[in-house]
Amino acid sequence: MSLVLYAAPFSSAVPIVQALHELDLACDIRMLDLAKREQKSKEFLALNPNGKVPTITVDGAPMFETLAIELWLGETYGVAQGLWPAAGTPERLQAMSWCAWSYVSYGAVLVRLQVATQGDEAVRSADHAAAASKDLSALLSVLDAHLAKQPWMLGQAYSLADLAVGSVIGYSVFLGSPVGEHPHVTAWLNKVQARPAMNIDA
Ligand SMILES: N[C@@H](CCC(=O)N[C@@H](CS)C(=O)NCC(=O)O)C(=O)O
């Protein structure tokens, strides 16, 4: 398969670049200059009408949304390498659940924190930030209890589910989420972030 990834530094595309490294996959990575609005060119909008990175083409066919690309990379390339559970296993169900949990359930509350702390002046609010922080902490407690039982998201071995969930949780630290109050999440995140693939220049 011929893969072309459209990415940008310090963007949502970074976990995809990291997953490609974990999988040792050949991919033509094209860095867009978002400040120059290269993502809004007619050619790029034909691939992703949202005009956002990451966008990947598979033998010319486009796909967008980080979560969707991560799940697709896992099922397409990860199973053979032991980095993604096989279809039909309980672990596959858990992988899809936790990845969606991080991007959708946790991500939605994270946006509340981001808007309350870094949004336009009119929408900034200490009260909303405190409420979002409390709700994030409740979600982190669920993750902490999960990681108290096992060292990695899916059990005894690292997988691309750790990369996906770890990317969202790691980004949330940067936004001020109370990750540090959850010891098992913190210890797991340190292990995820120590992987060589997480420290490449993306
Ligand atoms: N939910 C999307 C978000 C993608 C997104 O917001 N990408 C940003 C970079 S982090 C972007 O391309 N921004 C350019 C723009 O909005 O013009 C995903 O995960 O793929």
The ligand as a MOL file (V3000), in Angstrom:
LIG
                    3D

  0  0  0     0  0            999 V3000
M  V30 BEGIN CTAB
M  V30 COUNTS 20 19 0 0 0
M  V30 BEGIN ATOM
M  V30 1 N -10.4810 16.1090 15.3430 0
M  V30 2 C -9.4640 16.3310 14.3400 0
M  V30 3 C -8.7730 17.6440 14.6710 0
M  V30 4 C -7.7800 18.0090 13.5980 0
M  V30 5 C -7.2680 19.4290 13.8210 0
M  V30 6 O -7.8830 20.2690 14.4920 0
M  V30 7 N -6.0770 19.7010 13.2590 0
M  V30 8 C -5.5040 21.0120 13.3830 0
M  V30 9 C -4.0570 20.8970 13.8270 0
M  V30 10 S -3.9400 20.2610 15.4740 0
M  V30 11 C -5.5070 21.7040 12.0230 0
M  V30 12 O -5.2670 21.0800 11.0130 0
M  V30 13 N -5.7810 23.0020 12.0240 0
M  V30 14 C -5.7530 23.7670 10.8300 0
M  V30 15 C -6.9970 24.5690 10.6080 0
M  V30 16 O -7.9690 24.3880 11.3740 0
M  V30 17 O -6.9970 25.3620 9.6800 0
M  V30 18 C -8.4760 15.1770 14.3230 0
M  V30 19 O -8.1780 14.6140 15.3770 0
M  V30 20 O -8.0040 14.8060 13.2360 0
M  V30 END ATOM
M  V30 BEGIN BOND
M  V30 1 1 1 2
M  V30 2 1 2 3
M  V30 3 1 2 18
M  V30 4 1 3 4
M  V30 5 1 4 5
M  V30 6 2 5 6
M  V30 7 1 5 7
M  V30 8 1 7 8
M  V30 9 1 8 9
M  V30 10 1 8 11
M  V30 11 1 9 10
M  V30 12 2 11 12
M  V30 13 1 11 13
M  V30 14 1 13 14
M  V30 15 1 14 15
M  V30 16 2 15 16
M  V30 17 1 15 17
M  V30 18 2 18 19
M  V30 19 1 18 20
M  V30 END BOND
M  V30 END CTAB
M  END
